[in-house]
Amino acid sequence: MRTTAIALFYVGLWVSSSSLVLGKRYMRCELARKLLEQHSFERSLLSNWICLLEHESELDTSKVSTTSNGSRYGLFQISSRHCQDGRRGGVCNVRCQDLLEENLRDAAACAKRIQAEEGFRHWNGWQRYCRNTQNLPNLKVICGI
């Protein structure tokens, strides 16, 4: 009985600690509308952003990737040089953990800053899959945007 109680305690602890970050996996059109309407992304660049996000994070805000250059966080796969673990910092003055949330405010602002300074070429997923405009989704046809 005691062993079962201890096991349940640890399972509960594991479940609660693994759900500290609430992320979301978006559908293509849902995300396109959100970026356009709530985060003021330029309509002319929206297909580039959606293509990039599909290939970088599979539209999942909770994705964390580890590379030889550090970690990449969230929907936009923002590198650890743009954020700080545990406290605000980095180039974007944001906590890395905040880039994993369903609320895209910090992640969107940071991604737009990176794009303005370095262009889409900053992201390998864009260079590999989206640089050719023929590969970009036609959001006007697909989503009515």
Secondary structure, 3 states (H helix, E strand, C coil): CHHHHHHHHHHHHHHHHHCCCCCCECCHHHHHHHHHHCCCCCHHHHHHHHHHHHHHCCCECCCEEEECCEEEECCCCEECCCCECCCCCCCCCCEHHHHHCCCCHHHHHHHHHHHHHHCHHHCHHHHHHCCCHHHCCCHHHHCCC
